[in-house]
Amino acid sequence: MFMQNTSPILYLFTLTILSISLAHILPSYFPKPTINSVLAGGTTDGRASNQTGKIQGFFSPIGPELSRQLTKQSISDMSKLSPQHLIQVGSPVQGNLSAPITIVEFGDFQCGFCDRFAKETEPKINETYIQSGKVNMIFKNFVTHGPDSNTAAIAAQCANDQGKFWNFYNILYKNQGEENSGWASADNLQVSGLNAQKFDACIDGTKYKSLADRDNALAVSSGLQGTPSFIIEKRDGTDRETLLGAYPFPAFQAIIDKKLDG
């Protein structure tokens, strides 16, 4: 009936206008589906290339200088990464020294993704595995963010001399300030129970002056590409796996449980 009373040109014009209108209206009624994935959190900067299913790690990548070293170095003695060796050389450790599984964290106290791990994932690992004696955790520095990172690393090791590393670990992340603003100073970071005189003398001394260089050399020679990085291994240093990025607790849980059952 409409076609009988309307010219073909007007009819085609009307259909064109109707099609354009529908193209704009229909998407609001039928939106595109979204894909949900479990992320470690953060921005797309420094997104980890390795993935576990839908779990994706986020990390702070190393700079060009360390990256060049990465291509030149390789660890010749894998025993340097074994829990026994790391503890013998004075690396901070929490948990049962005889635990069947060890997590080695390589972190920087100015790294935002390390902060995320310390506040969101480490407490769950601690409650589920460390407190039960199944896992212990060792910390190694991977100083990549500048002067305050080095100061924080030295201060944390000085706190470790008095058995307060993990208290200091939590305080550093709790008080993490703007990068290289001078926030990581002895005056700003206090831990109850520390002998302040010994602590200050340790920071001002030369005992740990090359700490960051030594730890960084181990990280680079192990092929680590950013912070935080984790090596999860058995007590004897075997069955070693590496996670690059601030993965959520389920990613650690899956690896730990597999090793405990193996």
C-alpha positions in Angstrom: 0.0 0.0 0.0 2.8 2.4 0.9 4.7 1.5 -2.3 1.6 2.2 -4.4 1.3 5.8 -3.1 5.1 6.6 -2.9 7.7 7.1 -5.6 10.5 4.6 -5.6 13.1 7.2 -4.8 11.2 8.4 -1.8 10.7 4.8 -0.7 14.5 4.0 -0.9 15.3 7.3 1.0 12.9 6.3 3.8 14.5 2.8 4.1 18.0 4.4 4.3 17.0 6.7 7.1 15.3 3.8 9.0 18.4 1.6 8.6 20.7 4.4 9.9 18.4 5.0 12.9 18.3 1.3 13.8 22.1 1.1 13.6 22.4 3.7 16.4 19.5 2.5 18.5 20.0 -1.3 18.6 23.5 -1.4 20.3 22.0 0.3 23.3 19.6 -2.6 23.7 22.1 -5.3 22.8 25.5 -4.3 24.1 28.6 -6.1 23.2 29.5 -8.9 25.6 32.4 -8.3 28.0 35.1 -10.8 28.8 35.9 -11.2 32.5 39.4 -12.2 33.5 41.2 -12.5 36.8 44.1 -9.9 36.9 46.8 -9.3 39.4 45.8 -5.7 39.2 47.3 -2.4 38.2 47.7 -0.7 34.8 48.7 -2.1 31.5 52.2 -0.8 31.9 54.5 -3.7 32.6 52.0 -6.3 31.9 53.6 -9.8 32.3 54.0 -11.8 29.1 53.6 -15.1 30.9 50.0 -16.1 31.8 48.4 -18.9 33.8 45.0 -19.5 32.3 43.1 -16.2 32.7 45.4 -15.0 35.5 47.8 -12.3 34.3 50.7 -10.9 36.3 51.7 -7.3 36.5 55.2 -6.2 37.2 57.6 -3.3 36.9 60.1 -4.1 34.2 63.8 -3.5 34.6 65.6 -0.6 32.9 67.7 -0.7 29.8 71.0 -1.1 31.7 69.9 -4.2 33.6 68.2 -5.5 30.5 71.5 -5.4 28.6 73.2 -7.3 31.5 70.4 -9.9 31.3 71.5 -10.9 27.9 75.2 -11.3 29.0 74.8 -13.1 32.3 73.6 -16.5 33.2 73.8 -18.2 36.6 76.5 -20.8 36.5 75.9 -22.3 39.9 72.2 -23.0 40.4 72.9 -23.8 44.1 73.0 -20.0 44.7 69.2 -20.0 44.5 68.7 -22.9 46.8 67.0 -22.1 50.2 69.9 -23.4 52.2 72.4 -21.2 50.4 70.2 -18.1 50.5 69.7 -18.5 54.3 73.4 -19.1 54.9 74.3 -15.8 53.3 72.0 -13.9 55.6 68.9 -13.5 53.4 65.8 -12.7 55.5 63.5 -15.7 56.0 60.1 -16.2 57.6 58.6 -19.5 58.6 59.9 -23.0 59.3 63.4 -23.4 58.0 62.6 -27.0 57.3 59.5 -26.3 55.3 59.2 -28.4 52.2 58.5 -25.5 49.9 60.3 -22.1 49.7 59.1 -18.9 48.0 61.9 -16.5 47.1 60.7 -13.0 46.5 62.8 -10.5 44.5 61.4 -7.1 45.2 61.9 -3.4 45.3 60.4 -1.4 48.2 59.4 1.4 45.8 57.7 -1.0 43.3 53.9 -0.5 43.3 53.2 -4.0 42.3 55.5 -5.3 45.1 53.3 -3.2 47.4 50.2 -4.9 46.0 51.7 -8.3 46.6 52.8 -7.4 50.2 49.3 -6.1 51.1 47.0 -8.5 49.2 48.7 -11.8 48.5 51.5 -12.3 51.1 49.1 -12.3 54.1 47.1 -15.1 52.5 50.2 -17.1 51.8 51.3 -16.5 55.3 48.0 -17.6 56.9 47.5 -20.6 54.7 51.0 -22.0 54.3 53.7 -20.2 56.3 51.9 -20.4 59.7 51.2 -24.1 59.1 54.9 -24.8 58.5 54.4 -25.9 54.8 56.2 -23.0 53.2 58.9 -20.5 54.2 59.6 -17.2 52.4 62.9 -15.6 51.6 63.4 -12.0 50.4 66.0 -10.8 48.0 66.4 -7.2 46.8 66.0 -6.3 43.2 66.7 -2.6 43.3 65.4 -1.0 40.1 63.6 2.2 41.1 66.4 4.5 42.3 68.1 5.9 45.4 65.3 5.4 47.9 65.1 1.8 46.9 68.7 1.3 47.8 68.2 3.1 51.1 65.2 1.0 51.9 67.1 -2.2 51.0 70.0 -1.3 53.4 67.6 -0.3 56.2 65.6 -3.5 55.9 68.8 -5.6 56.1 69.9 -3.6 59.1 66.5 -4.4 60.7 67.1 -8.1 59.8 70.3 -8.0 61.9 68.0 -7.4 64.9 65.4 -10.0 63.8 62.9 -7.3 62.6 63.1 -7.6 58.8 59.5 -8.7 58.3 58.1 -6.0 60.6 60.2 -3.5 58.6 59.0 -5.1 55.3 55.4 -4.3 56.3 56.2 -0.8 57.5 58.1 0.1 54.3 55.1 -0.8 52.2 52.7 0.8 54.5 54.6 4.0 54.3 55.7 3.8 50.7 55.9 7.4 49.4 56.4 9.1 46.1 59.3 7.6 44.3 62.7 8.9 45.3 61.2 11.7 47.4 63.4 10.8 50.4 60.6 8.9 52.2 62.9 5.9 52.9 64.9 7.4 55.7 65.6 6.2 59.2 63.8 9.2 60.5 60.6 8.3 58.7 60.7 4.5 59.3 60.7 3.3 62.8 60.1 -0.2 64.1 59.3 -0.8 67.7 61.8 -3.1 69.5 64.8 -1.9 67.4 67.9 -0.7 69.0 67.9 2.7 67.3 71.6 3.4 67.9 72.7 0.1 66.3 70.1 0.6 63.5 71.3 4.1 62.6 75.0 3.0 62.8 74.3 0.1 60.5 72.6 2.3 57.9 75.4 4.9 58.0 78.1 2.2 57.8 79.5 0.3 54.9 78.4 -3.2 55.9 75.6 -3.4 53.3 76.8 -0.8 50.9 77.1 -3.3 48.1 74.0 -5.3 49.1 71.9 -4.1 46.2 74.6 -4.8 43.7 75.0 -8.4 44.9 71.3 -9.1 45.0 70.7 -7.5 41.6 73.5 -9.6 40.1 71.8 -12.7 41.4 68.4 -11.6 40.0 69.8 -10.7 36.6 71.9 -13.9 36.3 68.7 -15.8 37.1 67.0 -14.3 34.2 64.5 -12.2 36.1 63.0 -9.3 34.2 61.1 -7.2 36.7 59.7 -6.7 40.1 58.2 -8.5 41.8 59.6 -11.9 40.7 59.2 -15.1 42.6 61.0 -18.4 42.6 59.0 -21.3 44.1 61.1 -24.4 44.8 61.4 -27.4 47.0 63.6 -27.4 50.1 66.5 -28.9 48.2 66.3 -26.3 45.5 64.7 -28.6 42.9 61.4 -28.4 41.0 61.9 -24.7 40.6 59.3 -22.5 39.0 59.3 -18.7 38.4 56.5 -16.2 38.5 57.0 -12.8 37.1 54.5 -10.3 38.4 52.1 -9.6 41.3 49.9 -12.7 40.8 46.9 -13.1 43.1 46.9 -15.8 45.8 45.2 -18.6 43.6 48.2 -18.6 41.3 50.6 -19.3 44.2 48.2 -21.7 45.8 48.0 -23.9 42.6 51.9 -24.1 42.4 52.4 -24.8 46.1 49.7 -27.4 46.3 51.1 -29.2 43.2 54.6 -29.3 44.8 53.2 -30.5 48.1 51.3 -33.3 46.5 54.2 -34.2 44.2 
